[in-house]
Amino acid sequence: MKTPTQELDTGLVQEYDKYTQEDQTVWTTLFTRQIVSLPDTATSEYLAGIERINFTANSIPNFEATNEKLKEITGWELVAVPGIVDDELFFNLLVNKKFPATTWLRKMSEIDYLEEPDMFHDVFGHVPILTNHSFSDFLVELGKVGLEYIGNDQAIHLLSRIYWFTVEFGLIKEKDELKIYGAGILSSAGETKYSLSSRPEHFDYNVEDILDSTYRKDAFQTKYFIIHSYKELYDSINDIKEGIKKRI
């Protein structure tokens, strides 16, 4: 592994004063539309996280202010990136409790669909749950596994399945009710309703099954995996390591 200063300096910052009125309107529109359904659909830890880091519909989050709060809670912080970053940088960031986030927002003309994740997905979807210690520690451990396999495309793809069906599209059972913790669902009004409906299949969290499951980026998922606690994710790291070893 290279030194943190070599790997983690993206050279980018959030230039907050450059956000336009359209940018602010996009954030407000997306936030307002999504937050209405989340009290009944999102995990309690996500809802508590929104309050802990003070996300509101009124303004785009300022990374500096968010980082002050996030560091106090779990030691994490946001790092500005131009878009999807390479595997080595991504996993190094996770290991060092730094979450990569874009600083640009979709246009109003793209309000309902965007091919590449923007700031609303990265920040609204991912950041509130980073206030949960077990979940954020799970991300650190995923980063460590990823760094072990840099250059091994097969292993990285298998690890991406774990990330996809948990961090991005995971569900959790809370007090006998199905709730959402995956950022890909939380930032999508359509998939929020769909994921909890009877249309897709729902399975208990199982590392072996996830490692053998394919996924699509251009459509709602056909199946979702359900955890019963965030500690369950953290405790599954050894199973993830062994499962990958068996398949490469």
Disulfide bonds with the S-S distance in Angstrom:
none
